[in-house]
Amino acid sequence: MAESFGVDAQRYDHARPSYPDALVARIVAGIPGTDVLDVGCGTGIAARQFQAAGCTVLGIEPDARMADVARAKGVRTEVADFESWQPCGRTFDAVVAAQAWHWVDPVAGAVKAAQVLRPGGRLAIFGHVYEPPAEVAGPFAAAFRRVAPDSPLNGQPDRRPIDLYQAAYAKTAATISETGRFDGPEQWRFDWEQSYTRGQWLDLLPTTGGLTRLRPDQLAEVLDAVGAAIDALGGRFTMSYTTLAVTAVRAAAL
């Protein structure tokens, strides 16, 4: 699945939401300089936000198709997975991972982040939690079960409580702490909303995990079901987003 998001990298770039400005500002305010390494940068959505905040960003992205879009958007990007990427002596003030750390080995990734961080540098792992209204989530789940009955994603409830995601981020924080390379991790939370029209949501859905690997006819069936559900709501809905983050400063003595 990790390599499926580049199937339509341009769509991914324009349809996926950015990250709260308050999150970016808080990270930038808490680092000793302005050099940022973006792990799993994708098409550079988060990287461009850090650039706009005055940072110099290097992106690491394993999918060449995603990396090409990031470069076209002005983000210096190297194609590699983080575990095998060679820093060649380069160090950074922040290592960030936006919606990407679950594709990285959690222990090896944290250790490598500590190795490339300067004293006082910060590791920041963050991502969105978003669940559509039940009137949209239910028809989506039912259609997905019909077209992909064998998918492991079908074992999940139609809408997952925020507690499940918070527990996953708490586990990430514990793993970072256990490496002994960082001071006590912190967990941050940012709540916000975004309104979607039928067209905007149906543009975003094909970029999400599970749908990126469907056949065109399967995808069309899912989108038709979701589109009808949004039509029944008047053609648009408001999504409640929560952006969760785990962040930790590199320990002074390594």
C-alpha positions as CSV (number, residue, x, y, z in Angstrom):
1,M,0.0,0.0,0.0
2,A,2.9,2.4,0.8
3,E,3.9,2.3,-2.9
4,S,0.3,2.8,-4.2
5,F,-0.1,6.5,-3.4
6,G,2.0,7.6,-6.4
7,V,-0.5,6.1,-8.8
8,D,-2.0,9.6,-9.2
9,A,0.5,11.8,-7.5
10,Q,-0.9,15.0,-8.9
11,R,-4.4,14.3,-7.5
12,Y,-2.8,13.4,-4.2
13,D,-1.1,16.8,-4.1
14,H,-4.1,19.0,-4.8
15,A,-6.7,16.9,-2.9
16,R,-5.0,16.1,0.3
17,P,-5.3,18.7,3.1
18,S,-2.4,20.6,4.5
19,Y,-1.5,20.7,8.2
20,P,-2.5,23.3,10.9
21,D,-0.4,26.4,10.7
22,A,-0.2,26.4,14.5
23,L,1.5,23.0,14.4
24,V,4.1,24.1,11.9
25,A,4.7,27.3,13.9
26,R,5.1,25.4,17.1
27,I,7.7,23.1,15.6
28,V,9.6,25.9,14.0
29,A,9.6,27.9,17.3
30,G,11.1,24.9,19.2
31,I,14.1,24.1,17.0
32,P,17.6,25.7,17.1
33,G,17.8,26.5,13.4
34,T,15.9,26.2,10.1
35,D,17.1,23.0,8.5
36,V,14.3,20.5,8.2
37,L,14.4,16.9,7.0
38,D,10.9,15.7,5.9
39,V,10.7,11.9,6.0
40,G,8.3,10.4,3.6
41,C,7.6,13.8,2.2
42,G,5.2,12.6,-0.5
43,T,4.4,15.4,-2.9
44,G,5.7,18.0,-0.4
45,I,2.5,19.2,1.2
46,A,4.0,19.6,4.6
47,A,7.5,20.5,3.3
48,R,6.1,23.6,1.5
49,Q,4.4,24.7,4.7
50,F,7.8,24.6,6.5
51,Q,9.4,26.4,3.6
52,A,6.7,29.1,3.9
53,A,7.6,29.4,7.6
54,G,11.2,30.2,6.6
55,C,12.8,26.7,6.7
56,T,15.1,25.0,4.3
57,V,13.7,21.6,3.7
58,L,15.1,18.3,2.3
59,G,12.5,15.7,1.5
60,I,13.1,11.9,1.6
61,E,10.5,10.0,-0.4
62,P,10.7,6.3,-1.5
63,D,8.2,6.7,-4.4
64,A,9.9,8.4,-7.4
65,R,6.5,9.5,-8.8
66,M,5.7,11.4,-5.6
67,A,9.2,12.8,-5.4
68,D,8.9,14.2,-9.0
69,V,5.8,16.2,-8.0
70,A,7.6,17.5,-4.8
71,R,10.6,18.7,-6.9
72,A,8.2,20.3,-9.4
73,K,6.7,22.2,-6.5
74,G,10.1,23.5,-5.3
75,V,11.0,20.9,-2.7
76,R,14.5,19.4,-2.9
77,T,13.9,15.7,-2.7
78,E,16.0,12.5,-2.6
79,V,14.4,9.1,-3.5
80,A,15.0,6.6,-0.7
81,D,13.4,5.0,2.2
82,F,14.5,6.6,5.5
83,E,16.1,3.4,6.9
84,S,18.5,3.1,3.9
85,W,19.0,6.8,3.1
86,Q,22.6,8.0,3.4
87,P,22.9,11.4,5.2
88,C,26.5,11.8,4.2
89,G,27.4,13.8,7.2
90,R,24.4,16.2,6.9
91,T,22.6,17.2,10.1
92,F,19.3,19.0,10.7
93,D,17.4,21.0,13.3
94,A,14.2,19.1,12.8
95,V,13.2,15.7,11.4
96,V,9.5,15.7,10.6
97,A,7.2,13.0,9.3
98,A,3.7,14.0,8.1
99,Q,1.3,11.1,7.7
100,A,4.2,8.9,7.0
101,W,5.9,7.5,10.1
102,H,3.8,4.3,10.1
103,W,5.7,3.2,7.0
104,V,9.0,3.6,8.9
105,D,10.5,1.0,11.2
106,P,9.7,2.8,14.5
107,V,12.9,1.9,16.4
108,A,15.4,2.2,13.5
109,G,13.7,5.4,12.4
110,A,13.9,7.0,15.8
111,V,17.5,6.0,16.2
112,K,18.4,7.4,12.8
113,A,16.5,10.6,13.4
114,A,18.6,11.1,16.6
115,Q,21.8,10.5,14.5
116,V,21.0,13.3,12.0
117,L,19.6,15.8,14.5
118,R,21.8,18.6,15.8
119,P,21.9,19.3,19.6
120,G,18.5,20.6,20.6
121,G,17.0,19.3,17.4
122,R,13.4,18.0,17.4
123,L,11.7,14.9,15.9
124,A,8.1,15.6,15.1
125,I,5.7,12.9,13.9
126,F,2.2,14.0,13.0
127,G,-0.9,13.1,11.0
128,H,-4.6,13.7,10.5
129,V,-7.5,11.8,12.1
130,Y,-10.6,12.3,10.1
131,E,-13.9,10.5,10.1
132,P,-16.8,11.6,7.8
133,P,-20.3,11.9,9.3
134,A,-22.0,8.6,9.9
135,E,-24.3,9.3,6.9
136,V,-21.2,9.3,4.6
137,A,-19.0,6.7,6.5
138,G,-21.7,4.0,6.5
139,P,-22.4,3.9,2.8
140,F,-18.6,4.1,2.1
141,A,-17.9,1.1,4.4
142,A,-20.8,-0.9,2.9
143,A,-19.6,-0.3,-0.7
144,F,-16.0,-1.0,0.1
145,R,-17.0,-4.4,1.7
146,R,-18.9,-5.3,-1.4
147,V,-16.1,-4.5,-3.9
148,A,-13.2,-5.7,-1.7
149,P,-14.5,-8.3,0.6
150,D,-11.0,-9.8,1.3
151,S,-9.4,-6.5,2.3
152,P,-8.0,-6.4,5.8
153,L,-9.4,-2.9,6.1
154,N,-12.9,-4.5,6.3
155,G,-12.2,-5.6,9.9
156,Q,-12.5,-2.0,11.1
157,P,-15.6,-0.2,12.3
158,D,-17.3,2.3,9.9
159,R,-16.1,5.1,12.2
160,R,-13.1,4.7,14.5
161,P,-13.0,6.6,17.8
162,I,-10.2,9.2,18.4
163,D,-9.0,7.1,21.3
164,L,-7.7,4.4,19.0
165,Y,-5.5,6.9,17.2
166,Q,-4.3,8.6,20.4
167,A,-3.3,5.1,21.7
168,A,-1.2,4.6,18.5
169,Y,0.5,7.9,19.0
170,A,1.1,7.1,22.7
171,K,2.8,3.9,21.6
172,T,5.0,5.8,19.2
173,A,6.0,8.2,22.0
174,A,6.9,5.2,24.2
175,T,9.0,3.7,21.4
176,I,10.9,7.0,21.0
177,S,11.5,7.2,24.7
178,E,12.8,3.6,24.9
179,T,15.6,4.4,22.4
180,G,17.2,6.6,25.1
181,R,18.1,9.1,22.4
182,F,15.4,11.7,23.2
183,D,14.2,13.7,26.2
184,G,10.6,12.9,27.3
185,P,8.3,13.0,24.3
186,E,5.2,15.3,24.2
187,Q,1.9,14.7,22.5
188,W,0.1,17.6,20.8
189,R,-3.5,17.9,19.5
190,F,-5.0,20.3,17.0
191,D,-8.8,20.3,16.2
192,W,-10.2,21.9,13.1
193,E,-12.9,21.6,10.5
194,Q,-13.1,21.7,6.7
195,S,-16.1,21.8,4.5
196,Y,-16.2,19.5,1.4
197,T,-18.5,19.6,-1.6
198,R,-19.4,16.3,-3.2
199,G,-16.8,16.8,-5.9
200,Q,-14.0,17.7,-3.5
201,W,-14.5,14.7,-1.3
202,L,-14.8,12.3,-4.3
203,D,-11.6,13.8,-5.6
204,L,-9.8,13.1,-2.3
205,L,-11.1,9.6,-1.6
206,P,-9.2,7.8,-4.4
207,T,-5.9,9.0,-2.7
208,T,-6.6,7.1,0.5
209,G,-5.3,3.8,1.6
210,G,-7.3,0.9,0.3
211,L,-8.9,2.8,-2.6
212,T,-5.5,3.4,-4.3
213,R,-5.4,-0.3,-5.3
214,L,-8.9,-0.8,-6.5
215,R,-9.8,-1.5,-10.1
216,P,-11.6,1.3,-11.9
217,D,-15.0,-0.4,-11.8
218,Q,-14.6,-1.1,-8.0
219,L,-13.6,2.5,-7.4
220,A,-16.5,3.8,-9.4
221,E,-18.9,1.7,-7.3
222,V,-17.6,3.1,-4.1
223,L,-17.6,6.7,-5.3
224,D,-21.1,6.4,-6.6
225,A,-22.3,5.2,-3.2
226,V,-20.5,8.0,-1.4
227,G,-21.7,10.6,-3.9
228,A,-25.3,9.6,-3.4
229,A,-24.8,9.8,0.4
230,I,-23.4,13.4,0.1
231,D,-26.2,14.3,-2.3
232,A,-28.7,13.3,0.4
233,L,-26.9,15.8,2.8
234,G,-27.4,18.6,0.3
235,G,-24.3,18.1,-1.7
236,R,-21.7,19.0,1.0
237,F,-20.7,18.2,4.5
238,T,-18.3,19.4,7.2
239,M,-15.4,17.2,8.2
240,S,-14.1,17.3,11.8
241,Y,-10.3,16.9,11.7
242,T,-7.9,16.2,14.6
243,T,-4.2,16.5,13.9
244,L,-2.2,14.5,16.4
245,A,1.6,14.8,16.9
246,V,4.4,13.2,18.9
247,T,7.5,15.4,19.3
248,A,10.7,15.0,21.2
249,V,14.0,16.8,21.5
250,R,17.2,14.9,20.9
251,A,19.0,14.1,24.2
252,A,22.0,16.2,24.9
253,A,24.3,13.2,25.4
254,L,24.2,10.4,22.9
